[in-house]
Amino acid sequence: MASLEGMRVLDMTQYEAGTSATQYLAWLGADVVKVEGPTGDPGRHVGSGMNGADSQYFMNYNGNKRSIVLNLKTERGRQTFFDLVPHFDVFIENYGPGILEALDIDIEYLRKLNPRLICARLKGFGLSGPYKDFLVYDWVAQAAAGAFSVTGDVDGPPRIVGPTYADSGTGMQAAIGILAAYVEQQRTGLGQVIELSMQEAVSMFMRTLELEKWGHTPATRHGYLRGRAAGGLYKCKGDDPNDWMFIYPATTQMWDALCATIDRPDMVNDERYVTAEARVANIDSVYEQIAAWTAQHDKREAMRLLGAAGVPCSYVFDTVDLFEDEHLKARDFIQTIQHPIAGPVQLMRPALLMEGMEPMEPAPSLGQHTDEVLAEVLGLDAGALAALRVEGVTRVRD
Ligand SMILES: CC(C)(COP(=O)(O)OP(=O)(O)OC[C@H]1O[C@@H](n2cnc3c(N)ncnc32)[C@H](O)[C@@H]1OP(=O)(O)O)[C@@H](O)C(=O)NCCC(=O)NCCS
């Protein structure tokens, strides 16, 4: 039995921040009903999809969910939504500031309709404070959390960070909050309101940076090549832009293992490298010695040798390596599922490996489950469902 079987989620999320939270709940077995407007989650159109289907982006964050269309700008649509509320455990949204209120959906009213309801609200800067009305996408939150200030060349401008960890990082923290509130709801019968600011959620990832300057001097940028503890990026053999590897010999034991692997036992007792402090002080020389070795090795081979010797390292995976690397393949990290329109779709499986996970299912098309959910939850018959369609309140899959 799936871990969250029985949990019902009314999901008004869009793009990635909210959808990544409900994606995990669905993988864990919750019945996630995605409520969309007539044109659907805009994430359906971020990038292209195969055979005219929804985008890969949408598929990555909406598997194992059901989709219903309810036009909340109509009175009937709003009323139908309110009728659904008592049947659900969780309501979650990540619309722009004031959008829910403009749709005349009041959280306190939802809680009156269903005191067990857990209401999770994800906003760029939270629900209070001077920036509360600002719109926020992932990179906006990263900028606001300080991430760009520590990224880039030491003497250059701040740089954008590639991964969208503000969205999914916020989503994961929202999922934690929902799970905790659900445990409490099971114990007390009461729901609660959960609020998450993306800016604050991303700041959670800043707590390790240059702690000696914590709170009074801005942390410096990391630089392109060199990190701390004599760690750094090293060019490997080959002409591909990602023919590089990252090596992080943080302790003297790791350093000694590195020296042995690159066949430089002389460096172990060299006073320029003998302690972590000495290596940092002589970082240019450290870099030169290691780079001379990596330049002669393929990045995968270099990783195999150093990794096996106990030196923390990885070659620089590109996004295709995530699909083709032997390690990830051995762990079935990429799964192929059949989508009714797109055909075979490749998805990353959840990183969580545990009992009680659902097999991966394709993301729903817009309104695919509208009639199914309204009949099942509200008991609407064929006539009532048809009337809602004709009035433009609902939509089923074309
Ligand atoms: C992401 C963001 C910047 C997008 O802004 P946006 O494109 O202006 O979209 P909004 O969320 O503000 O508005 C959604 C619209 O869909 C409408 N809508 C949503 N669900 C609807 C439904 N079921 N029926 C009818 N209309 C619906 C809303 O009424 C609103 O319409 P409006 O533009 O006429 O006011 C903004 O939503 C935001 O800041 N969200 C919070 C932070 C966040 O999660 N950001 C990261 C996303 S990955």
PDBQT file of the ligand as one rigid body, heavy atoms in Angstrom, charges set to zero:
ROOT
HETATM    1  C1  LIG A 401       4.875  32.636 -11.139  1.00  0.00    +0.000 C 
HETATM    2  C2  LIG A 401       4.183  34.002 -11.263  1.00  0.00    +0.000 C 
HETATM    3  C3  LIG A 401       5.246  35.096 -11.338  1.00  0.00    +0.000 C 
HETATM    4  C4  LIG A 401       3.343  34.013 -12.529  1.00  0.00    +0.000 C 
HETATM    5  O1  LIG A 401       2.632  35.234 -12.600  1.00  0.00    +0.000 OA
HETATM    6  P1  LIG A 401       1.422  35.416 -13.629  1.00  0.00    +0.000 P 
HETATM    7  O2  LIG A 401       1.766  34.840 -14.948  1.00  0.00    +0.000 OA
HETATM    8  O3  LIG A 401       1.024  36.846 -13.579  1.00  0.00    +0.000 OA
HETATM    9  O4  LIG A 401       0.278  34.435 -13.050  1.00  0.00    +0.000 OA
HETATM   10  P2  LIG A 401      -0.560  34.603 -11.719  1.00  0.00    +0.000 P 
HETATM   11  O5  LIG A 401      -0.311  33.464 -10.840  1.00  0.00    +0.000 OA
HETATM   12  O6  LIG A 401      -0.279  35.938 -11.100  1.00  0.00    +0.000 OA
HETATM   13  O7  LIG A 401      -2.047  34.586 -12.286  1.00  0.00    +0.000 OA
HETATM   14  C5  LIG A 401      -2.680  33.423 -12.705  1.00  0.00    +0.000 C 
HETATM   15  C6  LIG A 401      -3.895  33.770 -13.515  1.00  0.00    +0.000 C 
HETATM   16  O8  LIG A 401      -4.605  32.561 -13.775  1.00  0.00    +0.000 OA
HETATM   17  C7  LIG A 401      -5.938  32.703 -13.325  1.00  0.00    +0.000 C 
HETATM   18  N1  LIG A 401      -6.431  31.411 -12.856  1.00  0.00    +0.000 N 
HETATM   19  C8  LIG A 401      -5.747  30.485 -12.149  1.00  0.00    +0.000 A 
HETATM   20  N2  LIG A 401      -6.539  29.421 -11.933  1.00  0.00    +0.000 NA
HETATM   21  C9  LIG A 401      -7.714  29.686 -12.493  1.00  0.00    +0.000 A 
HETATM   22  C10 LIG A 401      -8.935  28.970 -12.601  1.00  0.00    +0.000 A 
HETATM   23  N3  LIG A 401      -9.067  27.739 -12.111  1.00  0.00    +0.000 N 
HETATM   24  N4  LIG A 401      -9.956  29.549 -13.250  1.00  0.00    +0.000 NA
HETATM   25  C11 LIG A 401      -9.825  30.776 -13.802  1.00  0.00    +0.000 A 
HETATM   26  N5  LIG A 401      -8.697  31.504 -13.738  1.00  0.00    +0.000 NA
HETATM   27  C12 LIG A 401      -7.656  30.950 -13.089  1.00  0.00    +0.000 A 
HETATM   28  C13 LIG A 401      -5.839  33.693 -12.199  1.00  0.00    +0.000 C 
HETATM   29  O9  LIG A 401      -7.090  34.255 -11.902  1.00  0.00    +0.000 OA
HETATM   30  C14 LIG A 401      -4.875  34.689 -12.815  1.00  0.00    +0.000 C 
HETATM   31  O10 LIG A 401      -5.613  35.423 -13.775  1.00  0.00    +0.000 OA
HETATM   32  P3  LIG A 401      -5.411  36.973 -14.103  1.00  0.00    +0.000 P 
HETATM   33  O11 LIG A 401      -4.089  36.998 -14.811  1.00  0.00    +0.000 OA
HETATM   34  O12 LIG A 401      -6.572  37.286 -14.960  1.00  0.00    +0.000 OA
HETATM   35  O13 LIG A 401      -5.377  37.696 -12.833  1.00  0.00    +0.000 OA
HETATM   36  C15 LIG A 401       3.262  34.230 -10.027  1.00  0.00    +0.000 C 
HETATM   37  O14 LIG A 401       2.255  33.250 -10.071  1.00  0.00    +0.000 OA
HETATM   38  C16 LIG A 401       3.948  34.147  -8.691  1.00  0.00    +0.000 C 
HETATM   39  O15 LIG A 401       4.659  35.059  -8.274  1.00  0.00    +0.000 OA
HETATM   40  N6  LIG A 401       3.705  33.042  -7.943  1.00  0.00    +0.000 N 
HETATM   41  C17 LIG A 401       4.186  32.844  -6.612  1.00  0.00    +0.000 C 
HETATM   42  C18 LIG A 401       5.640  32.456  -6.580  1.00  0.00    +0.000 C 
HETATM   43  C19 LIG A 401       5.927  31.223  -7.375  1.00  0.00    +0.000 C 
HETATM   44  O16 LIG A 401       5.419  30.157  -7.113  1.00  0.00    +0.000 OA
HETATM   45  N7  LIG A 401       6.840  31.385  -8.348  1.00  0.00    +0.000 N 
HETATM   46  C20 LIG A 401       7.471  30.296  -9.044  1.00  0.00    +0.000 C 
HETATM   47  C21 LIG A 401       6.646  29.592 -10.013  1.00  0.00    +0.000 C 
HETATM   48  S1  LIG A 401       7.606  28.217 -10.557  1.00  0.00    +0.000 SA
ENDROOT
TORSDOF 0
